[in-house]
Amino acid sequence: MKKTSRFYFKIIAANNCPLYEQGELLSLSDRALYCPKNKATCLILVREMTSLLFELLDDEPETGKKSEEIYSCSGCLGLIKFNLISEEKASRGEPISSIPYLAFTDKEELAAIRAHPLIQAIPEPELFRVVSCFRKERLPANSALITKGEPSAQFYLLLSGEVVVSDGFLIIASLCPGDICGEMSYFGGGVAGADVKTTKETVVLSIPTDVFSKLLHDIPELQFFMSQTLAKRLSQANAGHLDTFGAGMCGWLNEMPPAELMQILHMQRKTGALDFEFPQSSGTVFFREGNVVGASCRGKKDKEAIIAVLLETEGRYTYTAGLSPEKMQAAEIGGFMVLLLEGMNHIDESSEEGVRRR
């Protein structure tokens, strides 16, 4: 069996790099790129390191000579320079993450992952870019991927094993290889509405939700796949809540965020008004047979109002069945799943702009 080649690099200069610092280590094998511990990956770095990998593999007997060369990665806001070091020197430096971002130079491994529905939805020209954003993790039985009520910053694709989605003692769904999880937390504003745990040893691919959001924004085929998947998933994920929406219902957003409430009304094809009382404002979303026919919030209307409602995380909601004759004749403001995806994308963009201003 061929031994896996692995190369170590030390960052010797970092100029305005948003991710890495001087003195940190990188590691590259013929299977994956390992970044500094607790640091995210840079897609530009992945691309350039993959090109460097083939060069190093071709010249592997002369790797010692390569240690004098300085490599660089640029193209975003900053620049880093790094050189090749020995494994012995690397062991004395800053720790490298034990969880790799996938480089997928192994064609068999890439082909196996390509068989999963989520990856099948990705156009061939975008394949390398997307899979390079994932981390591969092996988890023991009874590991918590997502905890109800806590922020969830990761989106998961199961490669092997099994996980269960539960709300207290209620088992909502069992997920198998090829299934995804974490998307409900993403559309619920980052706070999980259920627990997700492994039932046996499980291998997953994970990706930060902010990175996944950018991919959704850029790749229409991936957005369409998620719309279809969410539509099928909602009837299971919200099974514990479906019967409670009768003539009317009220509650608190810390128990059920706006996105989840709207999804339930859509799946149940409800006709009525969903009113919100937020700490400093109020809002209303009107549904006719599960489709949105109007919305208002913070002086905004329709799509902009939906975005404003989705931003809220605290307050109270009330659902009342029935609409006025005027609303019963109103036109839909857009396909529900597309509307929800657009809303979440705008929220991500607003969050990024807020971070830059701070």
C-alpha positions in Angstrom: 0.0 0.0 0.0 1.4 3.4 -1.0 2.5 5.6 1.9 0.6 8.9 2.2 2.8 11.8 1.4 2.6 14.8 3.8 4.3 18.2 3.7 4.6 20.8 6.4 4.9 24.6 5.9 5.5 27.5 8.3 4.1 30.9 7.6 7.0 33.3 7.6 5.1 36.5 6.8 1.5 37.6 7.0 0.4 40.9 5.6 -3.3 41.8 6.3 -4.3 38.2 6.0 -7.8 37.9 7.6 -7.2 34.2 8.7 -3.6 33.3 9.4 -0.7 34.7 11.3 3.1 34.6 11.1 4.5 31.5 12.8 1.5 29.3 12.2 1.7 25.9 10.4 0.0 24.3 7.5 0.1 20.7 6.4 -0.7 19.2 3.0 -1.1 15.6 2.1 -2.2 13.8 -1.1 -5.7 13.7 0.5 -6.3 16.9 2.4 -5.1 20.4 3.5 -4.8 20.9 7.3 -5.0 24.5 8.5 -3.8 26.0 11.8 -5.9 24.7 14.7 -9.2 26.4 15.2 -8.8 28.4 12.0 -11.1 28.4 9.0 -9.9 27.5 5.5 -9.3 29.9 2.7 -10.5 28.7 -0.7 -7.9 30.7 -2.5 -5.2 28.9 -0.4 -6.8 25.5 -1.1 -6.6 26.1 -4.9 -3.0 27.3 -4.8 -1.9 24.5 -2.3 -3.4 21.9 -4.5 -1.3 23.1 -7.5 1.7 23.1 -5.2 1.0 19.5 -4.1 1.4 18.1 -7.6 4.6 20.0 -8.0 5.9 18.6 -4.7 4.8 15.0 -5.5 6.7 15.1 -8.8 9.9 16.3 -7.0 9.5 14.3 -3.8 13.0 12.9 -3.7 14.4 16.4 -3.8 12.1 17.9 -1.1 15.1 18.9 0.9 16.1 21.4 -1.7 12.6 22.8 -1.8 12.8 23.9 1.9 14.8 27.0 0.7 12.0 28.1 -1.6 9.4 30.7 -0.4 5.8 30.1 -1.5 3.0 32.7 -1.3 -0.8 32.9 -1.4 -2.4 36.2 -2.5 -5.5 37.3 -4.3 -7.8 38.4 -1.4 -7.3 41.2 1.1 -3.9 40.0 2.3 -0.8 38.0 1.6 1.0 35.1 3.3 4.4 33.6 2.6 5.5 30.2 3.8 8.3 27.7 3.3 8.6 23.9 3.5 9.8 22.5 6.9 10.6 19.0 8.2 8.1 17.0 10.2 10.4 17.3 13.2 10.3 21.1 13.1 6.6 21.0 12.6 6.1 18.9 15.8 7.7 21.7 17.8 5.6 24.5 16.4 2.0 25.7 16.7 -0.6 22.8 16.5 -2.2 21.9 13.3 -5.9 20.9 13.2 -6.4 17.1 13.3 -9.6 17.6 11.2 -8.8 18.2 7.6 -10.4 20.4 5.0 -10.8 18.1 2.0 -8.5 18.5 -0.9 -9.8 15.4 -2.6 -6.9 14.5 -4.8 -8.0 10.9 -4.1 -10.3 10.2 -7.0 -12.0 7.1 -5.4 -12.9 9.1 -2.3 -14.2 12.0 -4.4 -16.3 9.5 -6.5 -17.8 8.0 -3.3 -18.8 11.4 -2.0 -20.1 12.4 -5.4 -22.7 9.7 -5.1 -24.6 11.6 -2.4 -27.6 13.7 -3.5 -26.3 17.0 -2.1 -23.0 16.6 -4.0 -24.8 15.3 -7.1 -26.7 18.6 -7.3 -23.4 20.6 -7.7 -22.4 21.3 -11.3 -19.1 19.8 -12.3 -17.2 23.1 -12.7 -18.1 24.0 -9.1 -17.4 20.6 -7.6 -13.8 21.1 -6.4 -14.7 24.5 -4.9 -17.6 23.2 -2.9 -16.1 20.0 -1.5 -12.9 21.9 -0.5 -15.1 23.8 2.0 -16.0 20.7 4.0 -14.3 19.0 6.9 -14.4 15.2 7.4 -15.1 14.1 10.9 -15.5 10.6 12.5 -17.7 10.7 15.6 -18.4 8.0 18.2 -21.9 6.9 19.2 -24.0 9.4 21.3 -22.1 12.4 20.0 -24.1 15.6 19.9 -23.9 17.4 16.5 -26.6 19.9 17.4 -28.2 20.9 20.8 -31.7 22.3 21.0 -31.8 26.0 22.0 -28.1 26.6 21.3 -26.5 28.3 18.3 -25.6 25.9 15.5 -22.9 27.1 13.2 -22.4 23.9 11.2 -24.2 22.2 8.4 -23.7 18.4 8.0 -23.7 15.7 5.4 -23.7 12.1 6.6 -21.3 9.8 4.9 -21.8 6.7 7.1 -23.5 5.8 10.4 -26.8 7.2 11.7 -28.1 10.2 13.7 -31.5 10.9 15.3 -33.3 14.2 15.4 -35.3 14.6 18.7 -37.3 17.1 20.7 -37.2 15.8 24.3 -38.5 12.2 24.2 -40.1 12.7 20.8 -38.0 11.2 17.9 -38.7 13.4 14.9 -36.5 11.7 12.3 -33.7 9.2 11.8 -31.0 10.2 9.3 -28.9 7.8 7.2 -25.9 8.2 4.8 -26.6 10.8 2.2 -29.0 12.8 4.5 -28.2 16.3 5.7 -28.8 18.1 9.0 -28.3 21.5 10.5 -30.3 23.3 7.8 -33.3 23.9 10.1 -31.0 25.7 12.6 -29.6 27.8 9.7 -33.1 28.9 8.6 -34.2 29.4 12.2 -31.6 32.1 12.7 -28.8 29.9 14.0 -30.6 28.6 17.1 -31.4 24.8 17.0 -35.0 23.7 17.4 -34.1 20.1 18.1 -31.3 17.8 19.3 -29.2 15.8 16.8 -27.1 12.9 18.1 -25.3 9.9 16.6 -26.6 6.5 17.5 -23.4 4.7 16.4 -20.0 5.6 15.0 -20.7 8.1 12.2 -18.6 9.9 9.6 -19.8 13.3 8.5 -18.8 16.2 6.3 -19.3 19.5 8.0 -19.2 23.1 6.7 -19.7 26.4 8.5 -23.2 27.8 7.8 -21.8 31.2 6.7 -19.7 29.4 4.0 -22.6 27.3 3.0 -24.8 30.4 2.6 -22.3 31.9 0.2 -22.4 28.7 -1.9 -26.2 28.8 -1.9 -26.0 32.4 -3.1 -23.6 31.5 -5.9 -24.9 28.2 -7.2 -28.6 28.1 -8.3 -28.6 24.3 -8.6 -27.6 23.9 -5.0 -30.3 26.4 -3.9 -32.9 24.5 -5.9 -31.8 21.2 -4.2 -32.1 22.8 -0.8 -35.6 24.1 -1.6 -36.7 20.6 -2.5 -35.1 19.0 0.5 -36.5 21.5 2.9 -40.0 21.0 1.5 -39.8 17.2 2.1 -38.1 17.6 5.5 -40.5 20.1 7.1 -43.3 17.6 7.5 -41.0 15.4 9.7 -39.0 18.1 11.5 -42.1 19.9 12.6 -44.2 16.8 13.4 -44.4 17.7 17.1 -46.0 21.1 16.3 -48.3 20.4 13.3 -51.5 19.6 15.3 -51.2 22.7 17.4 -52.1 25.2 14.6 -55.9 25.1 14.6 -58.0 28.2 14.7 -55.3 30.1 16.5 -52.1 29.8 18.5 -49.6 32.1 20.3 -46.2 31.6 21.9 -42.6 33.0 22.2 -39.9 33.2 19.5 -37.2 31.8 21.7 -39.2 28.5 21.5 -40.1 28.7 17.8 -38.3 31.3 15.6 -40.1 33.1 12.7 -38.6 30.9 10.0 -39.9 27.7 11.6 -43.4 29.3 12.2 -43.7 30.3 8.6 -42.6 26.9 7.4 -45.3 25.2 9.4 -48.0 27.4 8.1 -46.7 26.8 4.6 -46.6 23.0 4.9 -50.1 23.0 6.5 -51.5 25.2 3.8 -53.0 27.6 6.4 -54.9 30.8 5.7 -54.6 33.5 8.3 -52.4 36.2 9.8 -49.2 35.6 11.8 -48.7 38.6 14.0 -45.4 39.4 15.9 -44.7 41.6 18.8 -41.0 42.4 19.0 -39.2 44.3 21.8 -39.1 47.5 19.6 -41.5 46.9 16.8 -44.2 44.6 15.4 -45.0 42.8 12.2 -47.5 40.7 10.3 -47.2 38.0 7.6 -50.4 37.0 5.7 -50.8 33.4 4.4 -53.4 32.1 1.9 -53.3 28.3 1.6 -49.7 28.3 2.8 -48.4 31.0 0.5 -47.4 34.5 1.5 -49.7 37.2 0.1 -48.4 40.1 2.1 -46.1 41.2 5.0 -45.3 44.4 7.0 -42.7 45.1 9.6 -40.7 48.3 10.6 -42.4 50.3 7.9 -41.4 47.8 5.2 -43.6 45.8 2.9 -43.6 42.3 1.4 -40.1 40.9 0.7 -38.3 43.5 2.7 -40.7 43.0 5.6 -40.0 39.2 5.5 -36.3 39.9 5.9 -37.0 42.2 8.8 -39.2 39.6 10.5 -36.5 36.8 10.0 -33.9 39.0 11.7 -35.9 39.0 15.0 -35.1 36.5 17.7 -37.1 37.8 20.7 -40.8 38.5 21.1 -44.2 36.9 20.9 -46.3 35.6 18.0 -50.0 35.1 17.5 -51.6 33.2 14.6 -55.3 33.9 13.7 -57.1 31.9 11.1 -58.9 33.7 8.2 -58.2 36.7 6.0 -60.0 39.8 4.8 -61.7 39.7 1.4 -58.9 42.0 0.1 -56.1 39.7 1.3 -57.9 36.7 -0.1 -57.6 38.3 -3.6 -54.0 39.5 -3.2 -51.3 38.1 -5.4 -48.5 35.9 -3.9 -45.3 37.8 -3.3 -43.1 34.9 -4.4 -42.6 31.1 -4.1 -42.3 30.4 -0.4 -39.0 28.4 -0.4 -37.3 30.9 -2.8 -38.6 33.7 -0.6 -37.2 32.2 2.5 -33.8 31.5 0.9 -33.6 35.1 -0.5 -34.4 36.4 3.0 -31.7 34.3 4.7 -29.1 35.4 2.0 -29.9 39.1 2.6 -29.6 38.6 6.4 -26.1 37.0 5.9 -25.1 40.0 3.7 -26.3 42.4 6.3 -24.5 40.6 9.1 -21.2 40.7 7.1 -21.7 44.5 6.4 -22.3 45.1 10.1 -19.0 43.2 11.0 -17.0 45.3 8.5 -18.4 48.5 9.9 -17.4 47.5 13.4 
